[in-house]
Amino acid sequence: MASYIHVPSVAPVVPRLHITVDQQDMEAGSMRLMKEIRPYWDPAQVKLKVFTDGITNKLVGCYIGDSLDDVVLVRVYGNKTELFVDRENELKSFHVLHAHGCAPQLYCTFQNGLCYKFMEGSALDPEHVRNPSIFRLITRQLAKFHAIHAHNGWIPKPNLWLKLERYFALIPTELADTSLHARFSMEVPGHQELQQELVLMKKHLSSLGSPIVLCHNDLLCKNIIYNEKEGYVKFIDYEYAGYNYQAFDIGNHFNEFAGVNEVDYSLYPDKNVQLQWLKSYLEALKEYKGLSAEVTDKEVEVLYFQVNLFALASHFFWGLWALIQAKYSTIDFDFLGYAVVRFRQYFKMKSEVVNLKLPE
Protein backbone atom coordinates (compact mmCIF):
# COMPACT_ATOMS: atom_id res chain seq x y z
CA MET A 1 0.00 0.00 0.00
CA ALA A 2 1.40 3.38 -0.99
CA SER A 3 0.73 5.02 2.36
CA TYR A 4 2.15 2.15 4.43
CA ILE A 5 3.75 3.40 7.62
CA HIS A 6 5.49 1.00 9.98
CA VAL A 7 4.85 1.57 13.69
CA PRO A 8 7.97 0.93 15.83
CA SER A 9 7.71 -2.17 18.05
CA VAL A 10 8.57 0.00 21.06
CA ALA A 11 5.55 2.27 20.49
CA PRO A 12 3.33 2.35 23.60
CA VAL A 13 -0.07 0.71 23.43
CA VAL A 14 -2.73 3.41 23.28
CA PRO A 15 -6.12 2.53 24.82
CA ARG A 16 -9.23 2.76 22.66
CA LEU A 17 -12.25 3.96 24.63
CA HIS A 18 -15.80 3.13 23.57
CA ILE A 19 -16.95 6.69 24.08
CA THR A 20 -18.58 8.95 21.49
CA VAL A 21 -18.32 12.70 22.02
CA ASP A 22 -21.22 14.82 20.78
CA GLN A 23 -19.86 17.85 18.88
CA GLN A 24 -22.75 19.89 20.26
CA ASP A 25 -21.84 18.99 23.86
CA MET A 26 -18.05 18.80 23.93
CA GLU A 27 -17.92 19.47 27.67
CA ALA A 28 -19.88 16.38 28.71
CA GLY A 29 -17.95 14.10 26.38
CA SER A 30 -14.61 15.54 27.41
CA MET A 31 -15.41 14.99 31.08
CA ARG A 32 -16.25 11.33 30.39
CA LEU A 33 -12.88 10.92 28.73
CA MET A 34 -11.03 12.60 31.60
CA LYS A 35 -12.59 10.13 34.07
CA GLU A 36 -10.87 7.38 32.08
CA ILE A 37 -7.45 8.88 31.31
CA ARG A 38 -7.13 11.27 34.29
CA PRO A 39 -9.08 9.40 37.02
CA TYR A 40 -7.13 11.24 39.75
CA TRP A 41 -8.45 14.63 38.60
CA ASP A 42 -11.28 16.13 40.64
CA PRO A 43 -14.07 16.67 38.04
CA ALA A 44 -15.16 19.84 39.83
CA GLN A 45 -11.69 21.33 39.25
CA VAL A 46 -11.35 20.51 35.55
CA LYS A 47 -11.24 23.54 33.25
CA LEU A 48 -12.00 23.47 29.54
CA LYS A 49 -10.73 25.71 26.75
CA VAL A 50 -12.33 25.52 23.31
CA PHE A 51 -9.99 26.09 20.36
CA THR A 52 -11.57 27.67 17.30
CA ASP A 53 -8.73 27.71 14.74
CA GLY A 54 -9.55 24.43 12.98
CA ILE A 55 -11.98 24.06 10.09
CA THR A 56 -12.11 20.25 10.04
CA ASN A 57 -12.41 19.07 13.66
CA LYS A 58 -13.53 20.34 17.06
CA LEU A 59 -10.81 20.74 19.71
CA VAL A 60 -11.00 21.23 23.50
CA GLY A 61 -8.19 21.47 26.06
CA CYS A 62 -8.76 20.00 29.54
CA TYR A 63 -6.61 20.88 32.56
CA ILE A 64 -6.48 21.46 36.31
CA GLY A 65 -5.45 24.74 37.96
CA ASP A 66 -3.39 27.33 36.11
CA SER A 67 -0.49 25.14 35.04
CA LEU A 68 -0.07 24.06 31.41
CA ASP A 69 2.20 21.16 32.36
CA ASP A 70 -0.58 18.60 31.92
CA VAL A 71 -3.17 19.73 29.38
CA VAL A 72 -5.10 17.02 27.54
CA LEU A 73 -6.40 17.92 24.10
CA VAL A 74 -9.64 16.27 23.00
CA ARG A 75 -10.10 16.30 19.23
CA VAL A 76 -13.43 15.25 17.76
CA TYR A 77 -13.43 14.35 14.09
CA GLY A 78 -15.57 16.44 11.75
CA ASN A 79 -18.67 15.03 10.07
CA LYS A 80 -17.86 12.51 7.29
CA THR A 81 -14.14 13.24 7.50
CA GLU A 82 -13.53 9.49 7.31
CA LEU A 83 -14.32 9.86 3.60
CA PHE A 84 -11.02 11.62 3.01
CA VAL A 85 -8.92 10.93 6.12
CA ASP A 86 -7.44 7.48 6.75
CA ARG A 87 -7.74 7.35 10.54
CA GLU A 88 -5.64 4.18 10.87
CA ASN A 89 -2.86 5.83 8.89
CA GLU A 90 -3.16 8.94 11.07
CA LEU A 91 -2.57 6.89 14.23
CA LYS A 92 0.43 5.15 12.69
CA SER A 93 1.87 8.52 11.68
CA PHE A 94 1.30 9.80 15.22
CA HIS A 95 3.27 6.85 16.67
CA VAL A 96 6.16 7.15 14.19
CA LEU A 97 6.46 10.91 14.61
CA HIS A 98 6.30 10.64 18.41
CA ALA A 99 9.07 8.00 18.33
CA HIS A 100 11.26 10.51 16.45
CA GLY A 101 10.48 13.43 18.75
CA CYS A 102 8.21 15.13 16.23
CA ALA A 103 4.78 14.61 17.84
CA PRO A 104 3.30 14.77 21.35
CA GLN A 105 2.22 11.78 23.43
CA LEU A 106 -1.04 10.16 22.33
CA TYR A 107 -3.19 9.28 25.38
CA CYS A 108 -6.12 7.44 23.83
CA THR A 109 -8.45 7.12 20.90
CA PHE A 110 -12.24 7.07 21.18
CA GLN A 111 -15.08 6.36 18.79
CA ASN A 112 -14.93 9.69 16.97
CA GLY A 113 -11.63 11.24 17.99
CA LEU A 114 -8.44 11.11 20.02
CA CYS A 115 -6.73 12.65 23.05
CA TYR A 116 -3.12 13.80 23.15
CA LYS A 117 -0.69 16.00 25.05
CA PHE A 118 -0.85 19.76 24.55
CA MET A 119 2.32 21.36 23.17
CA GLU A 120 2.92 24.75 24.72
CA GLY A 121 3.39 27.64 22.30
CA SER A 122 1.52 29.83 19.84
CA ALA A 123 -0.12 28.76 16.58
CA LEU A 124 1.42 30.87 13.84
CA ASP A 125 -0.18 33.36 11.44
CA PRO A 126 0.94 34.24 7.87
CA GLU A 127 3.04 37.18 9.06
CA HIS A 128 5.09 34.84 11.28
CA VAL A 129 6.07 32.25 8.67
CA ARG A 130 7.75 34.97 6.58
CA ASN A 131 10.06 35.89 9.45
CA PRO A 132 13.53 34.39 8.68
CA SER A 133 14.24 33.62 12.34
CA ILE A 134 11.02 31.59 12.50
CA PHE A 135 11.08 30.05 9.03
CA ARG A 136 14.56 28.66 9.70
CA LEU A 137 13.06 26.77 12.65
CA ILE A 138 10.30 25.53 10.33
CA THR A 139 12.82 24.35 7.72
CA ARG A 140 14.70 22.36 10.36
CA GLN A 141 11.56 20.70 11.69
CA LEU A 142 10.33 19.82 8.21
CA ALA A 143 13.77 18.43 7.33
CA LYS A 144 13.55 16.29 10.48
CA PHE A 145 10.23 14.86 9.22
CA HIS A 146 11.62 14.23 5.76
CA ALA A 147 14.73 12.50 7.08
CA ILE A 148 12.75 9.75 8.87
CA HIS A 149 13.66 6.51 7.12
CA ALA A 150 11.12 4.07 5.73
CA HIS A 151 11.08 0.70 7.52
CA ASN A 152 13.74 -1.88 6.58
CA GLY A 153 14.73 -0.16 3.37
CA TRP A 154 11.19 -0.32 1.99
CA ILE A 155 10.83 2.01 -0.98
CA PRO A 156 7.75 4.16 -0.39
CA LYS A 157 5.34 5.38 -3.05
CA PRO A 158 3.61 8.78 -3.03
CA ASN A 159 0.06 8.91 -1.71
CA LEU A 160 -0.79 12.05 -3.72
CA TRP A 161 -2.33 10.48 -6.82
CA LEU A 162 -4.34 7.88 -4.91
CA LYS A 163 -5.77 10.60 -2.68
CA LEU A 164 -6.55 12.93 -5.58
CA GLU A 165 -8.36 10.16 -7.44
CA ARG A 166 -10.29 9.23 -4.29
CA TYR A 167 -11.26 12.86 -3.70
CA PHE A 168 -12.24 13.29 -7.32
CA ALA A 169 -14.64 10.36 -7.00
CA LEU A 170 -16.22 12.02 -3.93
CA ILE A 171 -16.78 15.56 -5.19
CA PRO A 172 -20.49 16.43 -5.39
CA THR A 173 -22.35 17.01 -8.63
CA GLU A 174 -24.93 19.12 -6.81
CA LEU A 175 -25.43 20.76 -3.42
CA ALA A 176 -28.67 20.58 -1.44
CA ASP A 177 -28.78 24.32 -0.70
CA THR A 178 -30.11 26.01 -3.85
CA SER A 179 -28.06 29.20 -3.49
CA LEU A 180 -24.90 27.17 -2.86
CA HIS A 181 -25.65 24.98 -5.85
CA ALA A 182 -26.08 28.04 -8.06
CA ARG A 183 -22.61 29.25 -7.00
CA PHE A 184 -21.23 25.75 -7.44
CA SER A 185 -22.55 25.55 -11.01
CA MET A 186 -21.28 28.98 -12.00
CA GLU A 187 -17.93 29.22 -10.22
CA VAL A 188 -16.45 25.71 -10.03
CA PRO A 189 -14.74 24.25 -13.12
CA GLY A 190 -16.67 21.43 -14.77
CA HIS A 191 -16.10 17.76 -13.97
CA GLN A 192 -14.52 16.99 -17.34
CA GLU A 193 -12.16 19.98 -17.16
CA LEU A 194 -10.98 18.98 -13.70
CA GLN A 195 -10.45 15.40 -14.82
CA GLN A 196 -8.31 16.54 -17.74
CA GLU A 197 -6.22 18.72 -15.45
CA LEU A 198 -5.68 15.82 -13.06
CA VAL A 199 -4.45 13.53 -15.86
CA LEU A 200 -2.07 16.16 -17.25
CA MET A 201 -0.79 17.13 -13.81
CA LYS A 202 -0.05 13.53 -12.82
CA LYS A 203 1.85 12.91 -16.07
CA HIS A 204 3.94 16.07 -15.74
CA LEU A 205 4.67 16.19 -12.01
CA SER A 206 5.47 12.47 -11.74
CA SER A 207 8.40 13.05 -14.08
CA LEU A 208 10.08 15.81 -12.05
CA GLY A 209 12.15 13.50 -9.86
CA SER A 210 11.05 14.84 -6.48
CA PRO A 211 12.09 12.40 -3.69
CA ILE A 212 9.41 10.46 -1.80
CA VAL A 213 9.64 11.23 1.93
CA LEU A 214 7.46 11.13 5.04
CA CYS A 215 5.42 14.33 4.70
CA HIS A 216 3.11 16.33 6.93
CA ASN A 217 1.00 17.27 3.87
CA ASP A 218 -1.01 19.96 5.69
CA LEU A 219 1.50 22.52 6.92
CA LEU A 220 -0.80 25.51 7.25
CA CYS A 221 0.18 28.25 9.68
CA LYS A 222 -2.11 27.10 12.50
CA ASN A 223 -0.54 23.63 12.41
CA ILE A 224 2.82 25.14 13.40
CA ILE A 225 3.31 25.74 17.12
CA TYR A 226 6.06 28.20 18.01
CA ASN A 227 7.56 28.03 21.48
CA GLU A 228 9.36 31.38 21.65
CA LYS A 229 10.72 30.75 25.15
CA GLU A 230 12.39 27.48 24.17
CA GLY A 231 13.18 28.59 20.61
CA TYR A 232 11.62 25.79 18.58
CA VAL A 233 8.61 24.94 16.45
CA LYS A 234 6.57 21.73 16.37
CA PHE A 235 3.94 20.61 13.89
CA ILE A 236 0.52 19.34 14.95
CA ASP A 237 -2.34 17.46 13.21
CA TYR A 238 -1.19 14.43 11.24
CA GLU A 239 -4.46 13.56 9.50
CA TYR A 240 -2.91 13.85 6.06
CA ALA A 241 0.62 12.68 6.94
CA GLY A 242 2.15 9.99 4.76
CA TYR A 243 4.75 9.28 2.12
CA ASN A 244 4.59 11.85 -0.60
CA TYR A 245 6.68 14.06 -2.84
CA GLN A 246 9.12 16.29 -0.93
CA ALA A 247 8.25 19.19 -3.25
CA PHE A 248 4.51 18.82 -2.54
CA ASP A 249 5.02 19.26 1.21
CA ILE A 250 7.06 22.41 0.69
CA GLY A 251 4.88 23.85 -2.10
CA ASN A 252 1.82 23.22 0.04
CA HIS A 253 3.41 25.15 2.91
CA PHE A 254 4.30 28.06 0.61
CA ASN A 255 0.66 28.23 -0.52
CA GLU A 256 -0.34 28.53 3.13
CA PHE A 257 1.57 31.81 3.44
CA ALA A 258 -1.68 33.22 2.00
CA GLY A 259 -3.77 32.24 5.05
CA VAL A 260 -7.10 30.40 5.24
CA ASN A 261 -9.88 32.68 6.49
CA GLU A 262 -8.91 35.68 4.38
CA VAL A 263 -6.81 34.20 1.57
CA ASP A 264 -4.31 36.59 -0.03
CA TYR A 265 -2.01 35.00 -2.61
CA SER A 266 0.06 38.16 -2.90
CA LEU A 267 1.66 36.75 0.29
CA TYR A 268 2.98 33.70 -1.59
CA PRO A 269 6.76 33.90 -1.04
CA ASP A 270 8.75 35.48 -3.86
CA LYS A 271 11.78 33.76 -5.38
CA ASN A 272 14.28 35.45 -3.09
CA VAL A 273 12.45 34.34 0.06
CA GLN A 274 11.99 30.85 -1.36
CA LEU A 275 15.67 30.45 -2.18
CA GLN A 276 16.64 31.43 1.37
CA TRP A 277 14.04 29.04 2.78
CA LEU A 278 15.03 26.16 0.50
CA LYS A 279 18.75 26.54 1.19
CA SER A 280 18.10 26.48 4.94
CA TYR A 281 15.93 23.39 4.50
CA LEU A 282 18.49 21.51 2.38
CA GLU A 283 21.26 22.34 4.86
CA ALA A 284 19.17 20.90 7.72
CA LEU A 285 18.18 17.85 5.66
CA LYS A 286 21.82 17.03 4.88
CA GLU A 287 22.67 17.48 8.55
CA TYR A 288 19.93 15.08 9.66
CA LYS A 289 21.10 12.56 7.05
CA GLY A 290 24.71 12.85 8.21
CA LEU A 291 25.93 14.36 4.94
CA SER A 292 28.74 16.91 5.11
CA ALA A 293 28.55 18.27 1.55
CA GLU A 294 27.62 21.91 1.15
CA VAL A 295 24.33 22.84 -0.50
CA THR A 296 24.94 24.07 -4.03
CA ASP A 297 23.05 26.79 -5.87
CA LYS A 298 21.94 24.20 -8.41
CA GLU A 299 20.40 21.99 -5.72
CA VAL A 300 18.42 24.97 -4.46
CA GLU A 301 17.31 25.95 -7.98
CA VAL A 302 16.20 22.38 -8.77
CA LEU A 303 14.11 22.25 -5.61
CA TYR A 304 12.66 25.71 -6.39
CA PHE A 305 11.59 24.42 -9.81
CA GLN A 306 9.96 21.29 -8.34
CA VAL A 307 8.27 23.09 -5.45
CA ASN A 308 6.53 25.72 -7.57
CA LEU A 309 5.12 23.08 -9.90
CA PHE A 310 3.95 20.88 -7.03
CA ALA A 311 2.27 23.94 -5.49
CA LEU A 312 -0.25 23.45 -8.32
CA ALA A 313 -1.08 19.98 -7.01
CA SER A 314 -1.62 21.49 -3.56
CA HIS A 315 -4.22 23.92 -4.92
CA PHE A 316 -5.97 21.12 -6.78
CA PHE A 317 -5.90 18.83 -3.72
CA TRP A 318 -7.47 21.34 -1.35
CA GLY A 319 -9.91 22.52 -4.01
CA LEU A 320 -11.34 18.99 -4.28
CA TRP A 321 -11.20 18.61 -0.48
CA ALA A 322 -13.19 21.82 0.01
CA LEU A 323 -15.89 20.69 -2.44
CA ILE A 324 -16.37 17.50 -0.42
CA GLN A 325 -16.47 19.54 2.80
CA ALA A 326 -19.06 21.88 1.24
CA LYS A 327 -21.39 18.91 0.99
CA TYR A 328 -20.77 17.21 4.33
CA SER A 329 -19.21 19.51 6.92
CA THR A 330 -21.30 20.98 9.76
CA ILE A 331 -18.60 23.55 10.62
CA ASP A 332 -19.45 27.20 9.91
CA PHE A 333 -17.00 27.93 7.09
CA ASP A 334 -17.49 28.84 3.42
CA PHE A 335 -15.94 25.69 1.98
CA LEU A 336 -17.42 26.33 -1.47
CA GLY A 337 -15.85 29.78 -1.56
CA TYR A 338 -12.55 28.28 -0.47
CA ALA A 339 -12.73 25.69 -3.28
CA VAL A 340 -13.34 28.46 -5.82
CA VAL A 341 -10.34 30.42 -4.52
CA ARG A 342 -8.05 27.39 -4.73
CA PHE A 343 -9.08 26.44 -8.28
CA ARG A 344 -8.75 30.04 -9.48
CA GLN A 345 -5.26 30.20 -8.04
CA TYR A 346 -4.43 26.84 -9.61
CA PHE A 347 -5.20 28.11 -13.10
CA LYS A 348 -3.53 31.48 -12.45
CA MET A 349 -0.37 29.86 -11.11
CA LYS A 350 -0.34 27.26 -13.87
CA SER A 351 0.05 30.00 -16.47
CA GLU A 352 2.93 31.49 -14.42
CA VAL A 353 4.97 28.35 -13.70
CA VAL A 354 4.46 26.49 -16.98
CA ASN A 355 7.54 28.23 -18.38
CA LEU A 356 9.86 27.36 -15.51
CA LYS A 357 12.86 25.35 -16.65
CA LEU A 358 14.85 22.73 -14.77
CA PRO A 359 18.43 24.02 -14.30
CA GLU A 360 20.99 22.39 -16.61
C-alpha positions as CSV (number, residue, x, y, z in Angstrom):
1,M,0.0,0.0,0.0
2,A,1.4,3.4,-1.0
3,S,0.7,5.0,2.4
4,Y,2.1,2.2,4.4
5,I,3.7,3.4,7.6
6,H,5.5,1.0,10.0
7,V,4.8,1.6,13.7
8,P,8.0,0.9,15.8
9,S,7.7,-2.2,18.0
10,V,8.6,0.0,21.1
11,A,5.6,2.3,20.5
12,P,3.3,2.3,23.6
13,V,-0.1,0.7,23.4
14,V,-2.7,3.4,23.3
15,P,-6.1,2.5,24.8
16,R,-9.2,2.8,22.7
17,L,-12.2,4.0,24.6
18,H,-15.8,3.1,23.6
19,I,-17.0,6.7,24.1
20,T,-18.6,8.9,21.5
21,V,-18.3,12.7,22.0
22,D,-21.2,14.8,20.8
23,Q,-19.9,17.8,18.9
24,Q,-22.7,19.9,20.3
25,D,-21.8,19.0,23.9
26,M,-18.1,18.8,23.9
27,E,-17.9,19.5,27.7
28,A,-19.9,16.4,28.7
29,G,-18.0,14.1,26.4
30,S,-14.6,15.5,27.4
31,M,-15.4,15.0,31.1
32,R,-16.3,11.3,30.4
33,L,-12.9,10.9,28.7
34,M,-11.0,12.6,31.6
35,K,-12.6,10.1,34.1
36,E,-10.9,7.4,32.1
37,I,-7.5,8.9,31.3
38,R,-7.1,11.3,34.3
39,P,-9.1,9.4,37.0
40,Y,-7.1,11.2,39.7
41,W,-8.4,14.6,38.6
42,D,-11.3,16.1,40.6
43,P,-14.1,16.7,38.0
44,A,-15.2,19.8,39.8
45,Q,-11.7,21.3,39.2
46,V,-11.3,20.5,35.6
47,K,-11.2,23.5,33.3
48,L,-12.0,23.5,29.5
49,K,-10.7,25.7,26.8
50,V,-12.3,25.5,23.3
51,F,-10.0,26.1,20.4
52,T,-11.6,27.7,17.3
53,D,-8.7,27.7,14.7
54,G,-9.5,24.4,13.0
55,I,-12.0,24.1,10.1
56,T,-12.1,20.2,10.0
57,N,-12.4,19.1,13.7
58,K,-13.5,20.3,17.1
59,L,-10.8,20.7,19.7
60,V,-11.0,21.2,23.5
61,G,-8.2,21.5,26.1
62,C,-8.8,20.0,29.5
63,Y,-6.6,20.9,32.6
64,I,-6.5,21.5,36.3
65,G,-5.4,24.7,38.0
66,D,-3.4,27.3,36.1
67,S,-0.5,25.1,35.0
68,L,-0.1,24.1,31.4
69,D,2.2,21.2,32.4
70,D,-0.6,18.6,31.9
71,V,-3.2,19.7,29.4
72,V,-5.1,17.0,27.5
73,L,-6.4,17.9,24.1
74,V,-9.6,16.3,23.0
75,R,-10.1,16.3,19.2
76,V,-13.4,15.2,17.8
77,Y,-13.4,14.4,14.1
78,G,-15.6,16.4,11.7
79,N,-18.7,15.0,10.1
80,K,-17.9,12.5,7.3
81,T,-14.1,13.2,7.5
82,E,-13.5,9.5,7.3
83,L,-14.3,9.9,3.6
84,F,-11.0,11.6,3.0
85,V,-8.9,10.9,6.1
86,D,-7.4,7.5,6.7
87,R,-7.7,7.4,10.5
88,E,-5.6,4.2,10.9
89,N,-2.9,5.8,8.9
90,E,-3.2,8.9,11.1
91,L,-2.6,6.9,14.2
92,K,0.4,5.1,12.7
93,S,1.9,8.5,11.7
94,F,1.3,9.8,15.2
95,H,3.3,6.8,16.7
96,V,6.2,7.1,14.2
97,L,6.5,10.9,14.6
98,H,6.3,10.6,18.4
99,A,9.1,8.0,18.3
100,H,11.3,10.5,16.5
101,G,10.5,13.4,18.8
102,C,8.2,15.1,16.2
103,A,4.8,14.6,17.8
104,P,3.3,14.8,21.4
105,Q,2.2,11.8,23.4
106,L,-1.0,10.2,22.3
107,Y,-3.2,9.3,25.4
108,C,-6.1,7.4,23.8
109,T,-8.5,7.1,20.9
110,F,-12.2,7.1,21.2
111,Q,-15.1,6.4,18.8
112,N,-14.9,9.7,17.0
113,G,-11.6,11.2,18.0
114,L,-8.4,11.1,20.0
115,C,-6.7,12.7,23.1
116,Y,-3.1,13.8,23.1
117,K,-0.7,16.0,25.0
118,F,-0.9,19.8,24.6
119,M,2.3,21.4,23.2
120,E,2.9,24.7,24.7
121,G,3.4,27.6,22.3
122,S,1.5,29.8,19.8
123,A,-0.1,28.8,16.6
124,L,1.4,30.9,13.8
125,D,-0.2,33.4,11.4
126,P,0.9,34.2,7.9
127,E,3.0,37.2,9.1
128,H,5.1,34.8,11.3
129,V,6.1,32.3,8.7
130,R,7.8,35.0,6.6
131,N,10.1,35.9,9.5
132,P,13.5,34.4,8.7
133,S,14.2,33.6,12.3
134,I,11.0,31.6,12.5
135,F,11.1,30.0,9.0
136,R,14.6,28.7,9.7
137,L,13.1,26.8,12.6
138,I,10.3,25.5,10.3
139,T,12.8,24.4,7.7
140,R,14.7,22.4,10.4
141,Q,11.6,20.7,11.7
142,L,10.3,19.8,8.2
143,A,13.8,18.4,7.3
144,K,13.5,16.3,10.5
145,F,10.2,14.9,9.2
146,H,11.6,14.2,5.8
147,A,14.7,12.5,7.1
148,I,12.7,9.8,8.9
149,H,13.7,6.5,7.1
150,A,11.1,4.1,5.7
151,H,11.1,0.7,7.5
152,N,13.7,-1.9,6.6
153,G,14.7,-0.2,3.4
154,W,11.2,-0.3,2.0
155,I,10.8,2.0,-1.0
156,P,7.7,4.2,-0.4
157,K,5.3,5.4,-3.0
158,P,3.6,8.8,-3.0
159,N,0.1,8.9,-1.7
160,L,-0.8,12.1,-3.7
161,W,-2.3,10.5,-6.8
162,L,-4.3,7.9,-4.9
163,K,-5.8,10.6,-2.7
164,L,-6.6,12.9,-5.6
165,E,-8.4,10.2,-7.4
166,R,-10.3,9.2,-4.3
167,Y,-11.3,12.9,-3.7
168,F,-12.2,13.3,-7.3
169,A,-14.6,10.4,-7.0
170,L,-16.2,12.0,-3.9
171,I,-16.8,15.6,-5.2
172,P,-20.5,16.4,-5.4
173,T,-22.4,17.0,-8.6
174,E,-24.9,19.1,-6.8
175,L,-25.4,20.8,-3.4
176,A,-28.7,20.6,-1.4
177,D,-28.8,24.3,-0.7
178,T,-30.1,26.0,-3.9
179,S,-28.1,29.2,-3.5
180,L,-24.9,27.2,-2.9
181,H,-25.6,25.0,-5.9
182,A,-26.1,28.0,-8.1
183,R,-22.6,29.2,-7.0
184,F,-21.2,25.7,-7.4
185,S,-22.6,25.5,-11.0
186,M,-21.3,29.0,-12.0
187,E,-17.9,29.2,-10.2
188,V,-16.4,25.7,-10.0
189,P,-14.7,24.2,-13.1
190,G,-16.7,21.4,-14.8
191,H,-16.1,17.8,-14.0
192,Q,-14.5,17.0,-17.3
193,E,-12.2,20.0,-17.2
194,L,-11.0,19.0,-13.7
195,Q,-10.5,15.4,-14.8
196,Q,-8.3,16.5,-17.7
197,E,-6.2,18.7,-15.4
198,L,-5.7,15.8,-13.1
199,V,-4.4,13.5,-15.9
200,L,-2.1,16.2,-17.3
201,M,-0.8,17.1,-13.8
202,K,-0.1,13.5,-12.8
203,K,1.9,12.9,-16.1
204,H,3.9,16.1,-15.7
205,L,4.7,16.2,-12.0
206,S,5.5,12.5,-11.7
207,S,8.4,13.0,-14.1
208,L,10.1,15.8,-12.0
209,G,12.1,13.5,-9.9
210,S,11.0,14.8,-6.5
211,P,12.1,12.4,-3.7
212,I,9.4,10.5,-1.8
213,V,9.6,11.2,1.9
214,L,7.5,11.1,5.0
215,C,5.4,14.3,4.7
216,H,3.1,16.3,6.9
217,N,1.0,17.3,3.9
218,D,-1.0,20.0,5.7
219,L,1.5,22.5,6.9
220,L,-0.8,25.5,7.3
221,C,0.2,28.2,9.7
222,K,-2.1,27.1,12.5
223,N,-0.5,23.6,12.4
224,I,2.8,25.1,13.4
225,I,3.3,25.7,17.1
226,Y,6.1,28.2,18.0
227,N,7.6,28.0,21.5
228,E,9.4,31.4,21.7
229,K,10.7,30.8,25.1
230,E,12.4,27.5,24.2
231,G,13.2,28.6,20.6
232,Y,11.6,25.8,18.6
233,V,8.6,24.9,16.4
234,K,6.6,21.7,16.4
235,F,3.9,20.6,13.9
236,I,0.5,19.3,14.9
237,D,-2.3,17.5,13.2
238,Y,-1.2,14.4,11.2
239,E,-4.5,13.6,9.5
240,Y,-2.9,13.9,6.1
241,A,0.6,12.7,6.9
242,G,2.2,10.0,4.8
243,Y,4.7,9.3,2.1
244,N,4.6,11.9,-0.6
245,Y,6.7,14.1,-2.8
246,Q,9.1,16.3,-0.9
247,A,8.2,19.2,-3.2
248,F,4.5,18.8,-2.5
249,D,5.0,19.3,1.2
250,I,7.1,22.4,0.7
251,G,4.9,23.9,-2.1
252,N,1.8,23.2,0.0
253,H,3.4,25.2,2.9
254,F,4.3,28.1,0.6
255,N,0.7,28.2,-0.5
256,E,-0.3,28.5,3.1
257,F,1.6,31.8,3.4
258,A,-1.7,33.2,2.0
259,G,-3.8,32.2,5.0
260,V,-7.1,30.4,5.2
261,N,-9.9,32.7,6.5
262,E,-8.9,35.7,4.4
263,V,-6.8,34.2,1.6
264,D,-4.3,36.6,0.0
265,Y,-2.0,35.0,-2.6
266,S,0.1,38.2,-2.9
267,L,1.7,36.7,0.3
268,Y,3.0,33.7,-1.6
269,P,6.8,33.9,-1.0
270,D,8.8,35.5,-3.9
271,K,11.8,33.8,-5.4
272,N,14.3,35.5,-3.1
273,V,12.4,34.3,0.1
274,Q,12.0,30.8,-1.4
275,L,15.7,30.5,-2.2
276,Q,16.6,31.4,1.4
277,W,14.0,29.0,2.8
278,L,15.0,26.2,0.5
279,K,18.8,26.5,1.2
280,S,18.1,26.5,4.9
281,Y,15.9,23.4,4.5
282,L,18.5,21.5,2.4
283,E,21.3,22.3,4.9
284,A,19.2,20.9,7.7
285,L,18.2,17.9,5.7
286,K,21.8,17.0,4.9
287,E,22.7,17.5,8.6
288,Y,19.9,15.1,9.7
289,K,21.1,12.6,7.1
290,G,24.7,12.8,8.2
291,L,25.9,14.4,4.9
292,S,28.7,16.9,5.1
293,A,28.6,18.3,1.5
294,E,27.6,21.9,1.1
295,V,24.3,22.8,-0.5
296,T,24.9,24.1,-4.0
297,D,23.0,26.8,-5.9
298,K,21.9,24.2,-8.4
299,E,20.4,22.0,-5.7
300,V,18.4,25.0,-4.5
301,E,17.3,25.9,-8.0
302,V,16.2,22.4,-8.8
303,L,14.1,22.3,-5.6
304,Y,12.7,25.7,-6.4
305,F,11.6,24.4,-9.8
306,Q,10.0,21.3,-8.3
307,V,8.3,23.1,-5.4
308,N,6.5,25.7,-7.6
309,L,5.1,23.1,-9.9
310,F,4.0,20.9,-7.0
311,A,2.3,23.9,-5.5
312,L,-0.2,23.4,-8.3
313,A,-1.1,20.0,-7.0
314,S,-1.6,21.5,-3.6
315,H,-4.2,23.9,-4.9
316,F,-6.0,21.1,-6.8
317,F,-5.9,18.8,-3.7
318,W,-7.5,21.3,-1.3
319,G,-9.9,22.5,-4.0
320,L,-11.3,19.0,-4.3
321,W,-11.2,18.6,-0.5
322,A,-13.2,21.8,0.0
323,L,-15.9,20.7,-2.4
324,I,-16.4,17.5,-0.4
325,Q,-16.5,19.5,2.8
326,A,-19.1,21.9,1.2
327,K,-21.4,18.9,1.0
328,Y,-20.8,17.2,4.3
329,S,-19.2,19.5,6.9
330,T,-21.3,21.0,9.8
331,I,-18.6,23.6,10.6
332,D,-19.5,27.2,9.9
333,F,-17.0,27.9,7.1
334,D,-17.5,28.8,3.4
335,F,-15.9,25.7,2.0
336,L,-17.4,26.3,-1.5
337,G,-15.9,29.8,-1.6
338,Y,-12.6,28.3,-0.5
339,A,-12.7,25.7,-3.3
340,V,-13.3,28.5,-5.8
341,V,-10.3,30.4,-4.5
342,R,-8.0,27.4,-4.7
343,F,-9.1,26.4,-8.3
344,R,-8.7,30.0,-9.5
345,Q,-5.3,30.2,-8.0
346,Y,-4.4,26.8,-9.6
347,F,-5.2,28.1,-13.1
348,K,-3.5,31.5,-12.4
349,M,-0.4,29.9,-11.1
350,K,-0.3,27.3,-13.9
351,S,0.0,30.0,-16.5
352,E,2.9,31.5,-14.4
353,V,5.0,28.4,-13.7
354,V,4.5,26.5,-17.0
355,N,7.5,28.2,-18.4
356,L,9.9,27.4,-15.5
357,K,12.9,25.3,-16.6
358,L,14.8,22.7,-14.8
359,P,18.4,24.0,-14.3
360,E,21.0,22.4,-16.6
